[in-house]
Amino acid sequence: MEELTVEVLRAWARTALAQLAQVRTEIDELNVYPVPDGDTGTNLYLTWEAACDALPKGVLTFTEAIQAFGRGALLGARGNSGVITSQLIRACGLRLDENLPRDRVVEGVLMDPRMSEAAAFADALTYAADAAYSAVAQPVEGTMLTVARAAAMGATAAANDGRTLAEVCLAAVASARQALAKTTEQLDVLRHAGVVDAGGAGLVVILGAMESVLTGQIVRYDVPARVEPQGESTGTDGGPAYEVMYLLDAPDDKIADFRQVLAGLGDSVVVVGGDGLWNVHVHTDDVGAAIEPGIGIGRPHRIRVTHFADQAHHHEPPPGRAVIAVVAGEGLADLFSDAGARIIRGGPGRRCSTGELLQAIEQSKAPEIVILPNDKDSIAVAEAAATAARQDGIRVAVIPTRAQVQGLAAVAVHDPERSFDDDVVQLSAAAGQTRHGAVTIAVKDAWTMAGRCRVGDALGVVDGDFALITEDLESAAYGVVDRLLGGGGELLTIVTGRDADPGLAAAVERHVRRNRKDVDVMVYDGGQDRYPLLIGVE
C-alpha cells in the first residue's frame, strides 16, 4: 500500500493489538525501568486497546479516524509507557492530518497534500518523537524515547532518498530495532538486568505492525531475551512509593509550568494531551502534593494511585470469590448465571474488551476472581485484564477455556468453599478434559484444514480446526461427535444455536444413544450465533 487511509489505520490498529497481545508477557518480563513493576507490556496493550475501541465503525474521514484514535489512546493510557505512547499516537496523527488533509475543504477549496505519503509519514514520526520528548519533564536516553527518535531519523533518511511509503516504514522499523538493541548499554539498570528497554520493545512491535500492513507481509518481532547481566545491580530501593495518574482539564498555556512543578515532587513525570485535556503521570512519595497542582490550574478527574509495594507483595485477601464468564448467547448467559458466574457478552463478531472485564471485576467487589474467556481470542484479553487487576491487589486466575462448552464444564465444578488454588486446579482440570467441536455453514469459498469449501457447505469443527466438509449439518454433526468420542468420554453436551433446527440436536442425540450407550447426553439452548451446534465431550 502506498497511501495512508482510514482502512490502513484500522488494519494497523488491529494488527498491532494482536501482536501486543502475543508478546505482552514477554515485554512485562523486561520491565525494570523506571520501576521494576512488570507491567509495561500490559500497559501498552491496554492503551492500544483503548485507542482501538475508540475508533468508530462505519464510514469515517481520515481526520475523524485519527482524531478518535488519538483521543482514545489519551483517555485510556496506562502507566509511564502507555502515556508516552499515547502522545506518540496523537502527535503523529495530528501531523499526518496537517500534511495529508484528505476530504478537507477550506473556503470551498479541497485542500491538497503538502507532501508525498512517504515524506508525510517520516515527518509525522519526527514530530511525534519531538512531542514525546517535550512531554517528559526529564527525558532519559536508552528508553522508548530513544527508539522513537531513531525510527524517525531512519524514516527521514529514506524519505529524503525518494523511497516509497513502505520502504520508509521498513527503514523506520530497522532503525528502531537497532536503537532498541543499544538501550541495554545506555542505562545502567538495563545493563545490570541484561535486558533491553521494555517500552522501546513495545514501540518496535507497534511499528512492525505498520510494516506488516504496508508491505502485505507478516512481520513478527521476537522480543529479546535477557542476556548475561553485567556488573552489580544498583537496585531500585529508595525510589518513589506511588504512581499517580489522572486526567486534567486545564488550559494549554498552564501545562509547561505545571510539568515543572510535578518534576520537583517526583520522577517519571509525563504530561500529554492538548486542547484543554491532559493525561498526567508521576512517580512520587506524596500523592496529595501531586494532585494539588492540578487542582490549582484546572479539574483533575479519573485519579488512579498505585502503591508499588502492593504490586510485589499482595497480602492474603479476605474470603470471597467471583467467576466471570464470557458468553456467546442468551441461553449460555442463563446457564453460566445459574451456576453463579457473572457474565460478559462475547461470541462471534463481538470480542469482549479488557475494559469490560476490568469493570466486571470492580463491580464484583471480590478479592479473588476466576475468568473463563471461553474462546481463544478472548484469552489474551482476559490475561491483560488479570494483570491490571493484580496491580490493585486482586487475586486473579484465567482458566484458558477455548470454547463455551469448556467453560460450562469448568463452572460446573466451581466450589467457593475450596481454597483459591484448589478451585483453580479443579476448574482447569475440568476444562482441559473437555474436547470441543461445533458445526456451521460456510459463508464464502475458502481453503480449510479439511480442504476447499464452498458457500453453503456444512463444516465440522474439532478442537478449533475445521475437520469436516459435508453436504448437510446432520452429517457434519455426526462426524464431529464420532471424532470427539473416538478419544473416549462419558458425557456429551450439545448446545443449540439461535437459529438451529430443533430436529438437529435430537438427531445427534439419537445417533449417540444408538452407537454409544455408555455415554450420557445433555442438550441445552445456548442461543449463540453462527454455530447451530456446540458440542463438548467430557
Order of alpha helices (4+ residues) and beta strands (2+ residues): alpha-alpha-alpha-alpha-beta-beta-alpha-alpha-alpha-alpha-alpha-beta-alpha-beta-beta-alpha-beta-alpha-beta-alpha-beta-alpha-beta-alpha-beta-alpha-alpha-beta-beta-beta-beta-beta-alpha-beta-alpha-beta-beta
